[in-house]
Amino acid sequence: MTKLTSRRVALPAALTIVAGLYAQAGAAPPTMVLSPGKKLAFDFSNSPNGGVPAGTFNNFGFVLDLNRLEQKLTVKSGQQRKDVTATFDYADCSRNQEALLEQTVNGLAPGTAAFVDYVDIEMIPTKQKDLIWSGGVCYGFRTSSGWHWNLTSTPLTYDAKANLVRGRIWVKQPDVDALKLVFDYSVPTQSVRSVQVTTQPVQLNIVK
């Protein structure tokens, strides 16, 4: 308790000293501003059922292109293209699924490597109103050394006001040129209407 209290006292004192030095120099204290980076928007709303199939083994991967900030893509279930692939994998966010998940994205073209901060997804909810489900989404990312997987799922939540299912995945990885979104088996098949990938122009120091 004593150590924690002393830190709380010392911090304002240190800030006061720094502010005093800038006041003497006649300059304002510096302000830390986080660069917003670039947002890559993927609009799948013209696809059958209003989006890319996702859930109960339906997953999809796509390439990042910093020269195309907005892309409107029509994707069908089972379609494997060079820029996006939607596949039925018989694999979800369970452990030891990496080989199954990777084999369906090996044909993706090279993209533009970037530091990916986070990914926002919007899904059209299932029309079965009496269906109660839970679950989330995990991901894989491709770098110059190959595919890497984080199979810890992030929960999906229902936005009643917008009538959408939403999720935000924190990636925090550099040198990423492609992503794959993977859904828990407990997530029933729905349609991902849009994905927005927020990138940073430079790698940031992350304090965990």
N, C-alpha and C positions, 0 to 999 in steps of 0.2 A: 504493500500500500504506500509506503514511504517513497519508494522509487518512482511509482507512477505519479504521485503528487508532484514530486520534484520536476518531472518532465513537463507537466502541465504548466508549471510556473515558469520554467526556463524558456519554453517556446515563445510565449508572448514577449518575453524580455528580448530574445534574439531578434524577433521581428521588429521590435521598437528600435533596436540599435541599427538594423539595416535601413529602416525607414528614415531614421535620423541622418544617416550618412547621405542618402539620396536627397534629403531636404537641404543639407548643407551644400551639396553640389548643385542645387537648383534644378534637379531633374526628378521626374516622376518615377516611382518604383516600376520595374518591368512587369508586364502582365503576360502570363503563360497563355498562349492561344493554340488550341489543338487544330491542326489542319483537317478540314473535312474530307480531303481526298476526293476520289471519284466514285460516283454511284452508277453501277451498271444495272439497268432495268431490263428484265426479261418478261415480256407479256405473252402469256399462252392462252389468252381468252378466246382466240379464234379456233382453238383445238376442239375436237369432239367432246361434248359434255362440258365445255367451257374451260378446259385446262388439261394439264398432263395428269394421267392416272397416277395415284400415289396411295400406298397403303396395302396391307395384306399381300406383301411380296412385290408390289409394283414400286419401282424406284426409278430415278432418272439422273443422268449426268449431263454436264454442259461445259462448253469451253468459254473462257474469259477473253474478251477482246476489248482492250482499252480504247480502241479507235471506233468502237460502236457502243456508245453509251446507252442507247435504247434499241432493243430488238423485239420485234413482234414475230413470234414463231408459232407455226401450226404443227403440232406434234401428235401423232397417233400412237396408240399402245402397240408395243413391239417394234416401233420404228427405230432403226439405228442409222443415224446420220453422222457426218463428220463434226458437226457443231453441237449436236444434242442427241441423246439416246434415251429412249424410254423402254424399259425392259421388265419382264417378270422374272425375278431372280431366284425364287425359292430361298431367299436369304433376307434377313432383317438386321436389327441391331444386336442380335445375340452374339456371344463370343465365338471365335473361330469361323467366322463367315467371310473373312477377307478374300479368300480365293474366288468364291462364287461371285462376290460383288465386283471384283476387279475384272473378271474375264469379259464382262459386257461393256466395259468402257475403254478397253485397249485400243479400239479403233478411232477414238476421238482425235481430231487434228490438234497440232500444237496451238497454244493460245498465247496471250500476252501475260508474262509473269508479273505478279503484283503482290503486295502485302495485303492480304484479306483480313479485314477487321471483323465484320459480322455479316450475317445473311438473314434477311427477313423474307418470310414466305406467307402467302395468303392462299387459303384453300376454300373451295365451295363445299359447305358441309353436306353430309349424306342426307338424302331425302327421306330416309327412314326415321321418322320423328321419335319413335318409341325405343330406338337403339341407344343404349347407354354404353359408352366406350371410354377408354383412357389410353394413354400412350404418347409417344413423341417421335422425334426425328433425330437421327445422327448423321454423320457425314464422312466422306473421304475427300482428300485433296491431292492433286498431282503437283509435284515439283520436279526439278531437274534430276532428282534421284529416284523418281518413281511415285507410285501411289502410297499414301499413308491413310490410316483409318482411326477415327475416334468414334467408337461404337457406344459411347455413353449418350443416351438419348436425352434431348431437351423436350420438356413437355409442350404439347400443343394446347392452346386455350381457345375457347369459343367467345367471339365478340358478338354479343346479342344485338347490339345497336347496328352493326354493319352486316350482320348475318354472315360472318366469315370465321373460319378457323385460322388462327395466326400462330406463328412461332418465330423466335429470334435465336439464331445459332451463333455463338461467339467462337470464331475460328482463331484469330490472332496468330496467323502464320505468314511468313514471307515466301517469295518465290513460287507462288501458286498460279497455275495457268488453267486449271480445270477443277471442277467440283462434282461430287455426286451426293445427292440427298437420298437417305435411306430411312425407311419408316418401320416402326415396330409392327410386329404381326398383329398386335391388338388394335391397330388403327385400321378401320374398315376402308375399303377403296373409296377415294374421293378425288377431286380434281384440284390440282394446284393451278390457280389462276395467274399468279405472278410471283416472281422472285426478284429481290433487289439485293445486290452484293455491294457492300460498302468497302472500298479499298483505301489504303493510305499510300501516299507517294514514297514514303520512306519507312523503314522499320523503326518502330518505337521501342523504347525501353519499357518493359512491362513489369510492374511490381506485383507479385502474387502474395 
